[in-house]
Amino acid sequence: MASSANANNMNAVRETMDVLLEISRLLNTGLDMESLSICVRLCEQGINPEALSSVIKELRKASDSLKASDN
Amino acid sequence: SNSITELLGSLCDSSLTGVSWKRRALGGVSREGVRRTLRKRAYGALLSKLFQEGSPKRFLSVPSATSATPPRNKLLMISFDLRVAGCQDEAERLEEQLGRLSEGAASGLKELDSVLELLVQLTGSAPPPPASF
């Protein structure tokens, strides 16, 4: 009984993640499935989404400058 | 690995995809050093947001006047903007996906609205995909 509820929940999460990834792609957020999953878990931990978006933008700036210095 | 510290570390690591480590190692810059710098910047961004908002509570999700509009409504507003800009297909696809999204616990996520708010905040933040011919 419990394992069937667990399986149902896993299916719901998987379906929700697929929809979120598609919305993310349509909005051109730049998140792939890996980073989206991490962000979902951070939100589930109660991190403020606005603060999290600042973190992501900051990390992008840092990695872009690293990649630029590779060229 | 579900602690905030570990998850932020994973987010830093995923942002390093595509960085060339071979050449960097020759320049004496270690992967671990870069990771540390990124983590500092991530926490810096998180904390600066915290102090901008004026209350330590803002580190965690607390409704404010600016977040009073439900994120689903914000997404419908974005869809309207897409239609106005002539992107009918994208607008319809966005509304269709929103319709597929289950509400509350049925989605399997506790904080679905926070995730949608994050996507709203990141809208258009990536370079546009290359045009296909």
N, CA and C atoms of all chains as a GROMACS GRO file, in nm:
protein
  612
    1MET      N    1   0.084  -0.121   0.000
    1MET     CA    2   0.000   0.000   0.000
    1MET      C    3   0.088   0.126   0.000
    2ALA      N    4   0.185   0.129   0.097
    2ALA     CA    5   0.273   0.245   0.107
    2ALA      C    6   0.360   0.257  -0.017
    3SER      N    7   0.406   0.142  -0.070
    3SER     CA    8   0.494   0.148  -0.186
    3SER      C    9   0.417   0.193  -0.310
    4SER      N   10   0.288   0.160  -0.316
    4SER     CA   11   0.207   0.206  -0.429
    4SER      C   12   0.187   0.357  -0.422
    5ALA      N   13   0.167   0.410  -0.300
    5ALA     CA   14   0.154   0.556  -0.283
    5ALA      C   15   0.284   0.625  -0.321
    6ASN      N   16   0.396   0.560  -0.284
    6ASN     CA   17   0.528   0.615  -0.317
    6ASN      C   18   0.548   0.621  -0.468
    7ALA      N   19   0.509   0.512  -0.534
    7ALA     CA   20   0.524   0.504  -0.680
    7ALA      C   21   0.438   0.610  -0.747
    8ASN      N   22   0.316   0.630  -0.694
    8ASN     CA   23   0.227   0.734  -0.750
    8ASN      C   24   0.289   0.871  -0.735
    9ASN      N   25   0.349   0.895  -0.616
    9ASN     CA   26   0.411   1.025  -0.592
    9ASN      C   27   0.530   1.047  -0.684
   10MET      N   28   0.610   0.939  -0.704
   10MET     CA   29   0.726   0.949  -0.794
   10MET      C   30   0.681   0.983  -0.935
   11ASN      N   31   0.571   0.919  -0.978
   11ASN     CA   32   0.518   0.949  -1.113
   11ASN      C   33   0.472   1.093  -1.123
   12ALA      N   34   0.405   1.140  -1.016
   12ALA     CA   35   0.357   1.279  -1.016
   12ALA      C   36   0.476   1.375  -1.024
   13VAL      N   37   0.582   1.345  -0.947
   13VAL     CA   38   0.700   1.433  -0.948
   13VAL      C   39   0.763   1.434  -1.088
   14ARG      N   40   0.775   1.313  -1.146
   14ARG     CA   41   0.838   1.304  -1.279
   14ARG      C   42   0.760   1.384  -1.382
   15GLU      N   43   0.628   1.370  -1.377
   15GLU     CA   44   0.543   1.442  -1.472
   15GLU      C   45   0.554   1.593  -1.451
   16THR      N   46   0.552   1.634  -1.323
   16THR     CA   47   0.563   1.777  -1.292
   16THR      C   48   0.698   1.831  -1.340
   17MET      N   49   0.805   1.753  -1.319
   17MET     CA   50   0.938   1.799  -1.362
   17MET      C   51   0.944   1.816  -1.513
   18ASP      N   52   0.881   1.724  -1.587
   18ASP     CA   53   0.880   1.736  -1.734
   18ASP      C   54   0.809   1.865  -1.777
   19VAL      N   55   0.695   1.894  -1.711
   19VAL     CA   56   0.620   2.015  -1.745
   19VAL      C   57   0.703   2.140  -1.708
   20LEU      N   58   0.765   2.136  -1.589
   20LEU     CA   59   0.845   2.252  -1.545
   20LEU      C   60   0.962   2.276  -1.641
   21LEU      N   61   1.024   2.168  -1.689
   21LEU     CA   62   1.137   2.184  -1.782
   21LEU      C   63   1.090   2.248  -1.912
   22GLU      N   64   0.973   2.206  -1.958
   22GLU     CA   65   0.920   2.263  -2.083
   22GLU      C   66   0.885   2.412  -2.063
   23ILE      N   67   0.825   2.445  -1.948
   23ILE     CA   68   0.794   2.586  -1.920
   23ILE      C   69   0.925   2.665  -1.914
   24SER      N   70   1.024   2.606  -1.847
   24SER     CA   71   1.154   2.671  -1.833
   24SER      C   72   1.216   2.699  -1.970
   25ARG      N   73   1.202   2.601  -2.062
   25ARG     CA   74   1.258   2.617  -2.197
   25ARG      C   75   1.184   2.729  -2.272
   26LEU      N   76   1.051   2.729  -2.258
   26LEU     CA   77   0.971   2.832  -2.327
   26LEU      C   78   1.005   2.972  -2.276
   27LEU      N   79   1.039   2.980  -2.147
   27LEU     CA   80   1.070   3.111  -2.087
   27LEU      C   81   1.216   3.149  -2.107
   28ASN      N   82   1.293   3.058  -2.166
   28ASN     CA   83   1.435   3.083  -2.191
   28ASN      C   84   1.511   3.118  -2.061
   29THR      N   85   1.494   3.030  -1.962
   29THR     CA   86   1.559   3.054  -1.832
   29THR      C   87   1.704   3.004  -1.831
   30GLY      N   88   1.738   2.916  -1.926
   30GLY     CA   89   1.874   2.862  -1.931
   30GLY      C   90   1.898   2.746  -1.834
   31LEU      N   91   1.791   2.698  -1.769
   31LEU     CA   92   1.810   2.586  -1.676
   31LEU      C   93   1.796   2.453  -1.752
   32ASP      N   94   1.891   2.361  -1.728
   32ASP     CA   95   1.874   2.226  -1.782
   32ASP      C   96   1.810   2.139  -1.674
   33MET      N   97   1.785   2.011  -1.705
   33MET     CA   98   1.714   1.926  -1.610
   33MET      C   99   1.791   1.913  -1.478
   34GLU      N  100   1.925   1.905  -1.489
   34GLU     CA  101   2.005   1.888  -1.367
   34GLU      C  102   1.991   2.012  -1.275
   35SER      N  103   2.013   2.130  -1.333
   35SER     CA  104   2.007   2.250  -1.248
   35SER      C  105   1.863   2.277  -1.202
   36LEU      N  106   1.766   2.244  -1.288
   36LEU     CA  107   1.626   2.261  -1.246
   36LEU      C  108   1.594   2.172  -1.125
   37SER      N  109   1.642   2.046  -1.129
   37SER     CA  110   1.615   1.954  -1.017
   37SER      C  111   1.678   2.008  -0.888
   38ILE      N  112   1.800   2.062  -0.899
   38ILE     CA  113   1.866   2.118  -0.779
   38ILE      C  114   1.784   2.236  -0.726
   39CYS      N  115   1.739   2.321  -0.820
   39CYS     CA  116   1.661   2.439  -0.778
   39CYS      C  117   1.530   2.397  -0.712
   40VAL      N  118   1.466   2.293  -0.767
   40VAL     CA  119   1.340   2.245  -0.709
   40VAL      C  120   1.366   2.201  -0.565
   41ARG      N  121   1.477   2.127  -0.545
   41ARG     CA  122   1.507   2.079  -0.409
   41ARG      C  123   1.539   2.195  -0.315
   42LEU      N  124   1.608   2.300  -0.368
   42LEU     CA  125   1.636   2.418  -0.284
   42LEU      C  126   1.506   2.489  -0.246
   43CYS      N  127   1.413   2.498  -0.342
   43CYS     CA  128   1.283   2.560  -0.312
   43CYS      C  129   1.209   2.476  -0.208
   44GLU      N  130   1.219   2.343  -0.222
   44GLU     CA  131   1.152   2.254  -0.125
   44GLU      C  132   1.212   2.271   0.014
   45GLN      N  133   1.340   2.318   0.018
   45GLN     CA  134   1.404   2.345   0.148
   45GLN      C  135   1.365   2.482   0.203
   46GLY      N  136   1.288   2.557   0.125
   46GLY     CA  137   1.238   2.686   0.172
   46GLY      C  138   1.317   2.807   0.127
   47ILE      N  139   1.415   2.787   0.035
   47ILE     CA  140   1.492   2.902  -0.013
   47ILE      C  141   1.401   2.995  -0.094
   48ASN      N  142   1.414   3.124  -0.070
   48ASN     CA  143   1.336   3.225  -0.140
   48ASN      C  144   1.369   3.222  -0.290
   49PRO      N  145   1.269   3.208  -0.378
   49PRO     CA  146   1.298   3.197  -0.522
   49PRO      C  147   1.366   3.320  -0.581
   50GLU      N  148   1.335   3.439  -0.526
   50GLU     CA  149   1.402   3.560  -0.579
   50GLU      C  150   1.549   3.558  -0.544
   51ALA      N  151   1.581   3.516  -0.420
   51ALA     CA  152   1.721   3.507  -0.379
   51ALA      C  153   1.792   3.400  -0.461
   52LEU      N  154   1.723   3.290  -0.488
   52LEU     CA  155   1.783   3.182  -0.566
   52LEU      C  156   1.811   3.227  -0.709
   53SER      N  157   1.721   3.308  -0.765
   53SER     CA  158   1.746   3.357  -0.902
   53SER      C  159   1.870   3.447  -0.904
   54SER      N  160   1.892   3.524  -0.796
   54SER     CA  161   2.014   3.607  -0.790
   54SER      C  162   2.138   3.519  -0.786
   55VAL      N  163   2.130   3.409  -0.711
   55VAL     CA  164   2.244   3.316  -0.702
   55VAL      C  165   2.276   3.260  -0.841
   56ILE      N  166   2.170   3.218  -0.913
   56ILE     CA  167   2.192   3.158  -1.045
   56ILE      C  168   2.254   3.259  -1.142
   57LYS      N  169   2.203   3.383  -1.138
   57LYS     CA  170   2.257   3.485  -1.228
   57LYS      C  171   2.404   3.514  -1.194
   58GLU      N  172   2.436   3.516  -1.066
   58GLU     CA  173   2.573   3.541  -1.022
   58GLU      C  174   2.664   3.427  -1.068
   59LEU      N  175   2.619   3.303  -1.053
   59LEU     CA  176   2.700   3.188  -1.096
   59LEU      C  177   2.721   3.190  -1.246
   60ARG      N  178   2.619   3.234  -1.321
   60ARG     CA  179   2.634   3.243  -1.467
   60ARG      C  180   2.740   3.345  -1.505
   61LYS      N  181   2.737   3.462  -1.434
   61LYS     CA  182   2.836   3.565  -1.462
   61LYS      C  183   2.976   3.508  -1.440
   62ALA      N  184   2.993   3.437  -1.325
   62ALA     CA  185   3.124   3.382  -1.291
   62ALA      C  186   3.168   3.278  -1.394
   63SER      N  187   3.077   3.187  -1.432
   63SER     CA  188   3.120   3.082  -1.526
   63SER      C  189   3.141   3.140  -1.666
   64ASP      N  190   3.063   3.244  -1.703
   64ASP     CA  191   3.084   3.306  -1.834
   64ASP      C  192   3.223   3.371  -1.840
   65SER      N  193   3.264   3.436  -1.728
   65SER     CA  194   3.395   3.500  -1.734
   65SER      C  195   3.506   3.395  -1.735
   66LEU      N  196   3.483   3.282  -1.670
   66LEU     CA  197   3.582   3.172  -1.676
   66LEU      C  198   3.594   3.120  -1.819
   67LYS      N  199   3.477   3.100  -1.884
   67LYS     CA  200   3.478   3.047  -2.020
   67LYS      C  201   3.541   3.148  -2.116
   68ALA      N  202   3.513   3.277  -2.091
   68ALA     CA  203   3.570   3.381  -2.178
   68ALA      C  204   3.722   3.382  -2.166
   69SER      N  205   3.773   3.356  -2.046
   69SER     CA  206   3.919   3.358  -2.029
   69SER      C  207   3.983   3.233  -2.090
   70ASP      N  208   3.902   3.130  -2.124
   70ASP     CA  209   3.954   3.011  -2.192
   70ASP      C  210   3.989   3.044  -2.338
   71ASN      N  211   3.917   3.145  -2.394
   71ASN     CA  212   3.935   3.175  -2.538
   71ASN      C  213   4.051   3.270  -2.564
   72SER      N  214   2.180   1.385  -0.053
   72SER     CA  215   2.239   1.519  -0.052
   72SER      C  216   2.128   1.623  -0.065
   73ASN      N  217   2.057   1.651   0.046
   73ASN     CA  218   1.946   1.745   0.038
   73ASN      C  219   1.964   1.867   0.126
   74SER      N  220   2.083   1.882   0.189
   74SER     CA  221   2.100   2.002   0.272
   74SER      C  222   2.123   2.121   0.179
   75ILE      N  223   2.090   2.240   0.230
   75ILE     CA  224   2.105   2.361   0.148
   75ILE      C  225   2.250   2.377   0.104
   76THR      N  226   2.344   2.350   0.196
   76THR     CA  227   2.486   2.364   0.164
   76THR      C  228   2.525   2.271   0.048
   77GLU      N  229   2.484   2.146   0.058
   77GLU     CA  230   2.519   2.050  -0.048
   77GLU      C  231   2.453   2.086  -0.181
   78LEU      N  232   2.327   2.129  -0.173
   78LEU     CA  233   2.257   2.163  -0.296
   78LEU      C  234   2.318   2.286  -0.363
   79LEU      N  235   2.359   2.385  -0.283
   79LEU     CA  236   2.424   2.503  -0.341
   79LEU      C  237   2.558   2.462  -0.404
   80GLY      N  238   2.628   2.368  -0.339
   80GLY     CA  239   2.754   2.316  -0.395
   80GLY      C  240   2.728   2.250  -0.530
   81SER      N  241   2.620   2.171  -0.538
   81SER     CA  242   2.587   2.103  -0.664
   81SER      C  243   2.551   2.205  -0.773
   82LEU      N  244   2.483   2.312  -0.732
   82LEU     CA  245   2.447   2.418  -0.828
   82LEU      C  246   2.574   2.484  -0.883
   83CYS      N  247   2.671   2.509  -0.794
   83CYS     CA  248   2.800   2.567  -0.837
   83CYS      C  249   2.867   2.472  -0.936
   84ASP      N  250   2.871   2.342  -0.901
   84ASP     CA  251   2.936   2.244  -0.988
   84ASP      C  252   2.870   2.238  -1.125
   85SER      N  253   2.735   2.243  -1.126
   85SER     CA  254   2.667   2.231  -1.255
   85SER      C  255   2.693   2.356  -1.341
   86SER      N  256   2.720   2.470  -1.275
   86SER     CA  257   2.748   2.590  -1.356
   86SER      C  258   2.889   2.586  -1.417
   87LEU      N  259   2.970   2.488  -1.372
   87LEU     CA  260   3.107   2.478  -1.426
   87LEU      C  261   3.117   2.386  -1.548
   88THR      N  262   3.001   2.334  -1.592
   88THR     CA  263   3.001   2.247  -1.710
   88THR      C  264   3.055   2.325  -1.830
   89GLY      N  265   3.150   2.265  -1.899
   89GLY     CA  266   3.204   2.330  -2.020
   89GLY      C  267   3.328   2.413  -1.995
   90VAL      N  268   3.370   2.425  -1.868
   90VAL     CA  269   3.494   2.501  -1.840
   90VAL      C  270   3.613   2.408  -1.865
   91SER      N  271   3.714   2.461  -1.934
   91SER     CA  272   3.831   2.379  -1.965
   91SER      C  273   3.927   2.376  -1.846
   92TRP      N  274   3.947   2.257  -1.788
   92TRP     CA  275   4.032   2.247  -1.668
   92TRP      C  276   4.177   2.223  -1.702
   93LYS      N  277   4.202   2.163  -1.821
   93LYS     CA  278   4.341   2.130  -1.857
   93LYS      C  279   4.427   2.256  -1.861
   94ARG      N  280   4.378   2.354  -1.939
   94ARG     CA  281   4.455   2.477  -1.957
   94ARG      C  282   4.465   2.554  -1.825
   95ARG      N  283   4.354   2.549  -1.748
   95ARG     CA  284   4.351   2.620  -1.621
   95ARG      C  285   4.452   2.562  -1.523
   96ALA      N  286   4.465   2.426  -1.526
   96ALA     CA  287   4.561   2.360  -1.437
   96ALA      C  288   4.703   2.405  -1.470
   97LEU      N  289   4.728   2.426  -1.600
   97LEU     CA  290   4.861   2.473  -1.640
   97LEU      C  291   4.890   2.612  -1.584
   98GLY      N  292   4.784   2.690  -1.569
   98GLY     CA  293   4.800   2.825  -1.514
   98GLY      C  294   4.800   2.826  -1.362
   99GLY      N  295   4.799   2.710  -1.301
   99GLY     CA  296   4.806   2.700  -1.155
   99GLY      C  297   4.673   2.724  -1.084
  100VAL      N  298   4.563   2.722  -1.160
  100VAL     CA  299   4.432   2.742  -1.097
  100VAL      C  300   4.366   2.606  -1.081
  101SER      N  301   4.337   2.567  -0.959
  101SER     CA  302   4.278   2.434  -0.937
  101SER      C  303   4.126   2.440  -0.946
  102ARG      N  304   4.071   2.324  -0.977
  102ARG     CA  305   3.925   2.312  -0.984
  102ARG      C  306   3.864   2.344  -0.847
  103GLU      N  307   3.931   2.296  -0.743
  103GLU     CA  308   3.881   2.317  -0.606
  103GLU      C  309   3.880   2.466  -0.572
  104GLY      N  310   3.986   2.538  -0.618
  104GLY     CA  311   3.994   2.683  -0.593
  104GLY      C  312   3.879   2.757  -0.660
  105VAL      N  313   3.850   2.717  -0.784
  105VAL     CA  314   3.740   2.780  -0.858
  105VAL      C  315   3.608   2.750  -0.789
  106ARG      N  316   3.593   2.624  -0.745
  106ARG     CA  317   3.470   2.585  -0.673
  106ARG      C  318   3.449   2.672  -0.550
  107ARG      N  319   3.559   2.691  -0.474
  107ARG     CA  320   3.549   2.773  -0.351
  107ARG      C  321   3.504   2.915  -0.385
  108THR      N  322   3.566   2.971  -0.492
  108THR     CA  323   3.530   3.108  -0.533
  108THR      C  324   3.382   3.116  -0.571
  109LEU      N  325   3.336   3.014  -0.646
  109LEU     CA  326   3.195   3.015  -0.688
  109LEU      C  327   3.102   3.007  -0.568
  110ARG      N  328   3.138   2.920  -0.472
  110ARG     CA  329   3.054   2.907  -0.353
  110ARG      C  330   3.046   3.040  -0.278
  111LYS      N  331   3.161   3.109  -0.269
  111LYS     CA  332   3.162   3.240  -0.201
  111LYS      C  333   3.067   3.335  -0.272
  112ARG      N  334   3.073   3.336  -0.407
  112ARG     CA  335   2.987   3.427  -0.484
  112ARG      C  336   2.840   3.390  -0.468
  113ALA      N  337   2.812   3.258  -0.462
  113ALA     CA  338   2.674   3.212  -0.445
  113ALA      C  339   2.620   3.258  -0.310
  114TYR      N  340   2.698   3.237  -0.204
  114TYR     CA  341   2.652   3.279  -0.071
  114TYR      C  342   2.643   3.431  -0.063
  115GLY      N  343   2.738   3.499  -0.131
  115GLY     CA  344   2.735   3.646  -0.134
  115GLY      C  345   2.605   3.696  -0.194
  116ALA      N  346   2.564   3.633  -0.308
  116ALA     CA  347   2.440   3.675  -0.375
  116ALA      C  348   2.319   3.648  -0.286
  117LEU      N  349   2.321   3.533  -0.219
  117LEU     CA  350   2.210   3.495  -0.131
  117LEU      C  351   2.200   3.592  -0.014
  118LEU      N  352   2.316   3.624   0.044
  118LEU     CA  353   2.315   3.711   0.163
  118LEU      C  354   2.285   3.856   0.126
  119SER      N  355   2.333   3.901   0.008
  119SER     CA  356   2.306   4.041  -0.029
  119SER      C  357   2.157   4.059  -0.049
  120LYS      N  358   2.093   3.958  -0.105
  120LYS     CA  359   1.947   3.964  -0.124
  120LYS      C  360   1.879   3.972   0.014
  121LEU      N  361   1.934   3.894   0.106
  121LEU     CA  362   1.880   3.891   0.241
  121LEU      C  363   1.883   4.029   0.306
  122PHE      N  364   2.001   4.099   0.291
  122PHE     CA  365   2.012   4.229   0.357
  122PHE      C  366   1.938   4.338   0.282
  123GLN      N  367   1.928   4.323   0.148
  123GLN     CA  368   1.849   4.420   0.070
  123GLN      C  369   1.705   4.423   0.118
  124GLU      N  370   1.653   4.303   0.147
  124GLU     CA  371   1.513   4.293   0.186
  124GLU      C  372   1.491   4.343   0.328
  125GLY      N  373   1.600   4.359   0.404
  125GLY     CA  374   1.590   4.420   0.535
  125GLY      C  375   1.547   4.329   0.648
  126SER      N  376   1.522   4.202   0.616
  126SER     CA  377   1.482   4.112   0.723
  126SER      C  378   1.542   3.974   0.700
  127PRO      N  379   1.605   3.916   0.800
  127PRO     CA  380   1.664   3.784   0.784
  127PRO      C  381   1.563   3.678   0.741
  128LYS      N  382   1.436   3.703   0.767
  128LYS     CA  383   1.334   3.606   0.732
  128LYS      C  384   1.324   3.586   0.581
  129ARG      N  385   1.368   3.692   0.504
  129ARG     CA  386   1.355   3.683   0.359
  129ARG      C  387   1.445   3.576   0.297
  130PHE      N  388   1.539   3.521   0.377
  130PHE     CA  389   1.622   3.411   0.328
  130PHE      C  390   1.532   3.295   0.289
  131LEU      N  391   1.430   3.276   0.367
  131LEU     CA  392   1.334   3.170   0.337
  131LEU      C  393   1.209   3.234   0.276
  132SER      N  394   1.125   3.150   0.215
  132SER     CA  395   1.008   3.204   0.144
  132SER      C  396   0.905   3.264   0.239
  133VAL      N  397   0.888   3.394   0.228
  133VAL     CA  398   0.784   3.462   0.306
  133VAL      C  399   0.714   3.557   0.209
  134PRO      N  400   0.581   3.554   0.200
  134PRO     CA  401   0.513   3.642   0.105
  134PRO      C  402   0.541   3.790   0.132
  135SER      N  403   0.559   3.868   0.027
  135SER     CA  404   0.577   4.012   0.042
  135SER      C  405   0.484   4.080  -0.057
  136ALA      N  406   0.479   4.215  -0.050
  136ALA     CA  407   0.389   4.287  -0.140
  136ALA      C  408   0.421   4.257  -0.286
  137THR      N  409   0.552   4.246  -0.319
  137THR     CA  410   0.592   4.224  -0.458
  137THR      C  411   0.559   4.083  -0.505
  138SER      N  412   0.548   3.990  -0.409
  138SER     CA  413   0.518   3.853  -0.452
  138SER      C  414   0.371   3.820  -0.431
  139ALA      N  415   0.287   3.924  -0.418
  139ALA     CA  416   0.145   3.902  -0.392
  139ALA      C  417   0.074   3.838  -0.512
  140THR      N  418   0.124   3.866  -0.634
  140THR     CA  419   0.060   3.807  -0.752
  140THR      C  420   0.101   3.660  -0.761
  141PRO      N  421   0.004   3.569  -0.768
  141PRO     CA  422   0.041   3.427  -0.778
  141PRO      C  423   0.126   3.401  -0.904
  142PRO      N  424   0.228   3.317  -0.894
  142PRO     CA  425   0.317   3.294  -1.009
  142PRO      C  426   0.244   3.242  -1.133
  143ARG      N  427   0.135   3.166  -1.114
  143ARG     CA  428   0.059   3.118  -1.231
  143ARG      C  429   0.002   3.238  -1.308
  144ASN      N  430  -0.044   3.340  -1.233
  144ASN     CA  431  -0.096   3.460  -1.301
  144ASN      C  432   0.017   3.534  -1.373
  145LYS      N  433   0.136   3.537  -1.309
  145LYS     CA  434   0.249   3.602  -1.375
  145LYS      C  435   0.282   3.531  -1.506
  146LEU      N  436   0.272   3.397  -1.505
  146LEU     CA  437   0.301   3.321  -1.627
  146LEU      C  438   0.195   3.348  -1.734
  147LEU      N  439   0.070   3.368  -1.692
  147LEU     CA  440  -0.034   3.403  -1.790
  147LEU      C  441  -0.007   3.542  -1.848
  148MET      N  442   0.048   3.631  -1.764
  148MET     CA  443   0.084   3.765  -1.814
  148MET      C  444   0.198   3.755  -1.916
  149ILE      N  445   0.293   3.666  -1.888
  149ILE     CA  446   0.403   3.645  -1.983
  149ILE      C  447   0.348   3.588  -2.114
  150SER      N  448   0.251   3.497  -2.101
  150SER     CA  449   0.190   3.439  -2.219
  150SER      C  450   0.121   3.549  -2.303
  151PHE      N  451   0.054   3.641  -2.235
  151PHE     CA  452  -0.011   3.754  -2.304
  151PHE      C  453   0.095   3.837  -2.378
  152ASP      N  454   0.207   3.864  -2.308
  152ASP     CA  455   0.316   3.941  -2.371
  152ASP      C  456   0.369   3.869  -2.495
  153LEU      N  457   0.379   3.736  -2.485
  153LEU     CA  458   0.427   3.659  -2.601
  153LEU      C  459   0.332   3.675  -2.719
  154ARG      N  460   0.201   3.671  -2.690
  154ARG     CA  461   0.102   3.688  -2.798
  154ARG      C  462   0.115   3.825  -2.862
  155VAL      N  463   0.131   3.928  -2.774
  155VAL     CA  464   0.143   4.065  -2.826
  155VAL      C  465   0.268   4.076  -2.914
  156ALA      N  466   0.373   4.002  -2.876
  156ALA     CA  467   0.498   4.007  -2.953
  156ALA      C  468   0.492   3.917  -3.077
  157GLY      N  469   0.376   3.854  -3.102
  157GLY     CA  470   0.359   3.772  -3.222
  157GLY      C  471   0.405   3.628  -3.206
  158CYS      N  472   0.438   3.588  -3.083
  158CYS     CA  473   0.483   3.449  -3.061
  158CYS      C  474   0.365   3.363  -3.016
  159GLN      N  475   0.268   3.344  -3.108
  159GLN     CA  476   0.144   3.271  -3.074
  159GLN      C  477   0.173   3.128  -3.030
  160ASP      N  478   0.261   3.058  -3.104
  160ASP     CA  479   0.287   2.917  -3.075
  160ASP      C  480   0.343   2.898  -2.934
  161GLU      N  481   0.440   2.986  -2.899
  161GLU     CA  482   0.503   2.976  -2.766
  161GLU      C  483   0.399   3.005  -2.658
  162ALA      N  484   0.313   3.107  -2.682
  162ALA     CA  485   0.212   3.144  -2.583
  162ALA      C  486   0.115   3.027  -2.561
  163GLU      N  487   0.074   2.965  -2.672
  163GLU     CA  488  -0.020   2.853  -2.659
  163GLU      C  489   0.043   2.735  -2.587
  164ARG      N  490   0.170   2.708  -2.622
  164ARG     CA  491   0.243   2.597  -2.558
  164ARG      C  492   0.257   2.624  -2.407
  165LEU      N  493   0.286   2.749  -2.371
  165LEU     CA  494   0.302   2.785  -2.230
  165LEU      C  495   0.170   2.764  -2.155
  166GLU      N  496   0.060   2.809  -2.214
  166GLU     CA  497  -0.070   2.791  -2.147
  166GLU      C  498  -0.108   2.643  -2.137
  167GLU      N  499  -0.073   2.569  -2.243
  167GLU     CA  500  -0.102   2.425  -2.243
  167GLU      C  501  -0.024   2.356  -2.129
  168GLN      N  502   0.103   2.392  -2.113
  168GLN     CA  503   0.186   2.332  -2.007
  168GLN      C  504   0.133   2.371  -1.869
  169LEU      N  505   0.090   2.497  -1.856
  169LEU     CA  506   0.034   2.542  -1.727
  169LEU      C  507  -0.091   2.461  -1.693
  170GLY      N  508  -0.171   2.431  -1.796
  170GLY     CA  509  -0.292   2.350  -1.777
  170GLY      C  510  -0.259   2.208  -1.734
  171ARG      N  511  -0.142   2.158  -1.777
  171ARG     CA  512  -0.102   2.020  -1.743
  171ARG      C  513  -0.050   2.010  -1.600
  172LEU      N  514  -0.015   2.126  -1.543
  172LEU     CA  515   0.048   2.127  -1.410
  172LEU      C  516  -0.057   2.103  -1.301
  173SER      N  517  -0.037   1.996  -1.224
  173SER     CA  518  -0.132   1.967  -1.116
  173SER      C  519  -0.117   2.070  -1.005
  174GLU      N  520  -0.224   2.089  -0.930
  174GLU     CA  521  -0.222   2.186  -0.818
  174GLU      C  522  -0.174   2.117  -0.691
  175GLY      N  523  -0.107   2.191  -0.604
  175GLY     CA  524  -0.072   2.145  -0.469
  175GLY      C  525  -0.006   2.009  -0.462
  176ALA      N  526  -0.053   1.928  -0.367
  176ALA     CA  527   0.012   1.799  -0.338
  176ALA      C  528   0.006   1.704  -0.458
  177ALA      N  529  -0.095   1.720  -0.544
  177ALA     CA  530  -0.107   1.631  -0.660
  177ALA      C  531   0.013   1.642  -0.754
  178SER      N  532   0.086   1.753  -0.745
  178SER     CA  533   0.204   1.771  -0.831
  178SER      C  534   0.323   1.691  -0.779
  179GLY      N  535   0.314   1.644  -0.655
  179GLY     CA  536   0.425   1.571  -0.593
  179GLY      C  537   0.526   1.666  -0.530
  180LEU      N  538   0.508   1.799  -0.548
  180LEU     CA  539   0.601   1.897  -0.490
  180LEU      C  540   0.529   1.979  -0.384
  181LYS      N  541   0.605   2.014  -0.279
  181LYS     CA  542   0.545   2.094  -0.170
  181LYS      C  543   0.547   2.243  -0.206
  182GLU      N  544   0.649   2.283  -0.285
  182GLU     CA  545   0.671   2.425  -0.310
  182GLU      C  546   0.662   2.459  -0.458
  183LEU      N  547   0.560   2.407  -0.523
  183LEU     CA  548   0.547   2.428  -0.668
  183LEU      C  549   0.542   2.577  -0.703
  184ASP      N  550   0.469   2.656  -0.624
  184ASP     CA  551   0.458   2.800  -0.654
  184ASP      C  552   0.594   2.869  -0.646
  185SER      N  553   0.679   2.827  -0.551
  185SER     CA  554   0.814   2.885  -0.540
  185SER      C  555   0.894   2.854  -0.666
  186VAL      N  556   0.881   2.730  -0.716
  186VAL     CA  557   0.956   2.693  -0.837
  186VAL      C  558   0.906   2.776  -0.956
  187LEU      N  559   0.773   2.793  -0.965
  187LEU     CA  560   0.719   2.875  -1.075
  187LEU      C  561   0.766   3.019  -1.063
  188GLU      N  562   0.774   3.070  -0.940
  188GLU     CA  563   0.823   3.206  -0.918
  188GLU      C  564   0.969   3.218  -0.963
  189LEU      N  565   1.048   3.114  -0.934
  189LEU     CA  566   1.188   3.114  -0.977
  189LEU      C  567   1.196   3.122  -1.130
  190LEU      N  568   1.112   3.043  -1.198
  190LEU     CA  569   1.114   3.045  -1.345
  190LEU      C  570   1.074   3.183  -1.398
  191VAL      N  571   0.976   3.245  -1.331
  191VAL     CA  572   0.936   3.382  -1.371
  191VAL      C  573   1.055   3.476  -1.356
  192GLN      N  574   1.125   3.466  -1.242
  192GLN     CA  575   1.239   3.554  -1.215
  192GLN      C  576   1.352   3.535  -1.317
  193LEU      N  577   1.364   3.411  -1.369
  193LEU     CA  578   1.474   3.381  -1.462
  193LEU      C  579   1.432   3.396  -1.609
  194THR      N  580   1.308   3.438  -1.632
  194THR     CA  581   1.258   3.451  -1.770
  194THR      C  582   1.350   3.539  -1.855
  195GLY      N  583   1.393   3.482  -1.969
  195GLY     CA  584   1.476   3.557  -2.064
  195GLY      C  585   1.619   3.582  -2.016
  196SER      N  586   1.661   3.512  -1.912
  196SER     CA  587   1.794   3.540  -1.858
  196SER      C  588   1.905   3.467  -1.933
  197ALA      N  589   1.866   3.370  -2.019
  197ALA     CA  590   1.968   3.299  -2.097
  197ALA      C  591   1.973   3.359  -2.237
  198PRO      N  592   2.089   3.345  -2.306
  198PRO     CA  593   2.092   3.396  -2.444
  198PRO      C  594   1.990   3.321  -2.530
  199PRO      N  595   1.926   3.387  -2.625
  199PRO     CA  596   1.825   3.319  -2.707
  199PRO      C  597   1.887   3.202  -2.784
  200PRO      N  598   1.808   3.094  -2.804
  200PRO     CA  599   1.864   2.980  -2.878
  200PRO      C  600   1.896   3.019  -3.021
  201PRO      N  601   1.999   2.956  -3.081
  201PRO     CA  602   2.034   2.994  -3.218
  201PRO      C  603   1.920   2.963  -3.314
  202ALA      N  604   1.900   3.053  -3.410
  202ALA     CA  605   1.790   3.035  -3.506
  202ALA      C  606   1.820   2.915  -3.595
  203SER      N  607   1.716   2.832  -3.620
  203SER     CA  608   1.738   2.717  -3.709
  203SER      C  609   1.695   2.754  -3.851
  204PHE      N  610   1.767   2.702  -3.948
  204PHE     CA  611   1.735   2.734  -4.088
  204PHE      C  612   1.675   2.615  -4.158
   0.00000   0.00000   0.00000
